[in-house]
Structure formats: C-alpha cells, structure tokens
C-alpha cells in the first residue's frame, strides 16, 4: 500500500512587529490621502483637483510601463480604462473630495 501524501506545510507566521508595521503603513498612507485631499481642496475645486491627480498618476504609471517594455493597450483596453477612470473620478474620489468640503478628512477616511 502506498504512503499517503504528506500533509501540506503550515506557512510560517509573520512576526508580530511586521503585522503591526503593515497596519501602520495602511493607516498612515490611507489616512494621508484624505488629509492631502482636505489640504488640496482649500485652493483647488474638488473635481478639477481629482482630475489633475488622476491624470498625473496615470501619466507616471503609463510612462513607467512603457519604459519597462509593456506594449500599448488595444482599443478595447482603452474603452474599459476610460469607463473605469470616469467612474473613479466622478463616483469614487470625486464625491469623497466634494464631501470633504463639509466633513473632516478623518471622518471621510473612516466612512470610505
């Protein structure tokens, strides 16, 4: 009779400090986004600010990928990206930025 398959190895548990550091990074990076929005909308209207932010991030990401040799997206890919981008711009970040004119950035980050 053949030997049964060995039990799968249990993955090593990460150190507690690494878990705490990961949560801290999420809290700081996530929270700083909403704090940055609160600062930016003091001088720039919310929707143009979000549009500029998305355009800058998209341009940087596109340039990095092209420099790494990733081919240009096909027309079908652009359509999906435009739909997703508009939804993110208007419904996601746009409405959060608009709301931050009336509520604190900490409250906005918790709600989201």
Secondary structure as GFF3:
##gff-version 3
##sequence-region A 1 112
A	DSSP	alpha_helix	16	40	.	.	.	ID=ss1
A	DSSP	alpha_helix	46	67	.	.	.	ID=ss2
A	DSSP	alpha_helix	75	87	.	.	.	ID=ss3
A	DSSP	pi_helix	88	94	.	.	.	ID=ss4
A	DSSP	alpha_helix	95	99	.	.	.	ID=ss5
A	DSSP	alpha_helix	105	111	.	.	.	ID=ss6
###
